[in-house]
């Protein structure tokens, strides 16, 4: 009974041990500062910063070019020549490319490394 009273009288010490000392308090600035990744230290709301409404106004959404359907005089069950749609060729607009190889290098597919090819051929297990 005495051992229980002595153990209960001790202050609680956690079993986890933290490495290092106390962390210093960081003083944060009271004003807006540029993000470390910004270009030329641009601040939000500055004259160089484009407002959201203006940016979204200039944003052009993805445009779907519909195929034109062919008008066939007869429809028979067994004959299908070609496709029911025709593609109309048009000149490329600004910022459009006709091949994936005309894209900037950051958008092109990386060639496989020799180690990746060996890993795939081995079934994925190393």
N, C-alpha and C positions, 0 to 999 in steps of 0.2 A: 504494500500500500504506500509505503514511504517513497519508493522509486517512482511511482506514478505521479505523486505530488511534486517531486523534484523535476521530473521531465515536463510536466505541465507548466511549471513556473518559469522554465527557460523561454527566451524569446524565439520566435520562429525564424529559422534560417533556411532559405530556399536551397534545394539540392542542386539547382542549375548554377553553373559558374560562368560568368560573362568574361570574355577575353577583352583586355584593354581597359582603358579608363573611361571616364564620362566623356560624352561627345560635347564639343563646344557649341554654344548657341550661336547660330548664324544670324547676323543682322541683315535683314532684307531692306532694300531701298523703298522709300515711300513714294517714289515717282515711277513712271513707266520707263522701262529700259528695253532696248532691242533684244530680240531673241538671238542666241548665239549663231543660229543657222541663217539669219536674214542676210540679204545682200545689201551691202553698204550701210549697215546699221539702221535700216528703215524702221521707224516707229509706227504703231497703229494710229490711224487718224492723221498722219502727216500728209503733206502735199504730194509726195511721191506715191503714197498708198492709194490704190484704186478702190473706190467704194464698191460694196458688194452689188448694189443695184446696177451700176455701170458695167461691172464684170459680167453679170448674168445677162445683161442686155446684149452684149457682144458675143456671148456664147452661142455657137450654132450647134444645134442638136444633130444627132445622127439622121441622115436623110436616106430613106428607102426609095430606090428607083424601081418602080413596078415593071414587070415584064408585060408586054402586050400579047394578048391572046390571039391566036390565028382563028380566023373564021373559016370553018370547013363546011362545004356545001352538003356533004354526006357524012353520016356517022355510021360506020358498020362495025360489027362486033369483032371481026377478026383482023382488020387492017389498021395498023398504026405506023404511019410514016413519020419519022422524026419526032419532034416534040410538039406539044400543044402551045408552047410559048416561043416567042422570038425575042432575041436580045437586040436592043437598039444601041448601036455604038455612038458614043458622044465623046467630045474632047474632054480631057481631064481638067478639073477645076483646080483652084489654088489649094495647095497642101494635100493633093491626092496623088497616089502613085499607082502604077499598074502592076507592080510586082513587089513581092516581099523583099526582094534583094535591093530595091531602090530605097528602102527605109534606112534611117540612121542606124549606125552599128548597135546602139543600145537596144533597139527593138528587134534586131535580127537574132536568129537562133544561134546559140553557141555550138561549135562542133564538139562532138563527144571526145572526151579524153580516152587515151588507150586503156587506162585503168577502169573507166566506166564501162567500156565495151567488154573487157574481160569479166567484170562483175556481172553484167547482164547475161553474157554467154554461159557463165558458170551457174546461172539460176538465182543470182542475187545473194548467195551465201559466200562469205569470204573465208 
